[in-house]
Amino acid sequence: MPTEMQRKQPGQEQVRIIKPHKRRADRFTLLWLGFALLLLTGFQVVLDHFAIAAAERTGVMILLAPLILIAAVWQAVGLGVAGAPMLMKGINFGAIAYDAGL
């Protein structure tokens, strides 16, 4: 029976599996947020150039807001992909992610 300390320490195998997927998800998130910022800035410049009223600008920005939510999905997918090989090996991913602060 593992002790409390042994259970809380993520093993090398778990960390080795999680790290590349987490790094990949972080990279995609940064790229996506950069793309979303450029897209929102581009729309703002175009709307300023054509002197579009504030009401229409608000509508456009609300339609573009889900781009930010997609960044959260990238993170979830990255950790979900990391969970697949761990499940196949019988490793409890949820407890390790919680203990490691991921």
C-alpha positions in Angstrom: 0.0 0.0 0.0 1.6 3.3 -1.0 2.1 5.9 1.7 0.5 9.4 1.5 3.8 10.9 0.3 4.3 8.3 -2.4 0.8 8.9 -3.7 1.2 12.7 -3.8 4.5 12.6 -5.7 3.9 12.3 -9.5 6.3 9.7 -10.9 8.8 10.3 -13.7 6.6 8.4 -16.2 3.6 10.6 -15.4 5.6 13.8 -15.7 7.2 12.6 -18.9 3.8 12.0 -20.4 2.2 15.2 -19.3 5.0 17.7 -20.1 5.1 17.6 -23.9 1.3 17.7 -24.2 1.1 20.6 -21.8 3.9 22.5 -23.6 2.1 21.9 -27.0 -1.2 23.1 -25.6 0.6 26.2 -24.2 2.2 27.0 -27.5 -1.0 26.6 -29.4 -2.8 28.8 -26.9 -0.2 31.6 -27.2 -0.4 31.4 -31.0 -4.2 31.4 -30.9 -4.3 34.4 -28.5 -1.8 36.3 -30.8 -4.0 35.5 -33.8 -7.1 36.6 -31.9 -5.4 39.9 -30.9 -4.3 40.6 -34.4 -7.8 39.8 -35.8 -9.5 42.0 -33.2 -7.1 44.8 -33.9 -7.6 44.4 -37.6 -11.3 44.6 -37.2 -11.0 47.7 -35.0 -8.8 49.4 -37.6 -11.2 48.6 -40.4 -14.2 49.7 -38.4 -12.4 53.0 -37.5 -11.5 53.5 -41.1 -15.0 53.2 -42.3 -16.4 55.2 -39.4 -18.8 52.4 -38.3 -21.1 53.3 -35.4 -20.5 52.0 -31.9 -23.6 49.8 -32.0 -22.3 47.8 -35.0 -18.8 47.7 -33.5 -20.2 46.1 -30.3 -21.9 43.4 -32.4 -18.8 42.6 -34.3 -16.7 42.3 -31.1 -19.3 40.1 -29.5 -19.2 37.8 -32.5 -15.4 37.7 -32.2 -15.4 37.0 -28.5 -15.6 33.2 -28.8 -12.1 33.3 -30.1 -10.9 33.7 -26.6 -12.9 30.7 -25.4 -11.2 28.6 -28.0 -7.9 29.2 -26.2 -9.4 27.4 -23.1 -10.4 24.5 -25.3 -6.8 24.2 -26.6 -5.7 23.8 -22.9 -8.4 21.2 -22.2 -7.5 19.2 -25.4 -3.8 19.2 -24.6 -4.4 17.8 -21.1 -7.0 15.4 -22.5 -4.5 14.0 -25.1 -2.0 13.6 -22.3 -4.6 11.5 -20.4 -5.0 8.9 -23.1 -1.6 7.1 -22.8 -1.9 7.4 -19.0 -5.3 5.7 -19.0 -3.9 2.9 -21.1 -1.2 2.4 -18.6 -3.6 2.5 -15.7 -2.3 5.8 -14.2 -4.8 8.1 -12.4 -4.4 11.3 -14.4 -6.8 13.4 -12.3 -5.0 12.9 -9.1 -1.6 13.6 -10.6 -2.8 16.8 -12.4 -4.3 18.0 -9.1 -1.2 17.2 -7.1 1.2 18.7 -9.6 -0.9 21.9 -9.8 -1.7 21.5 -13.6 
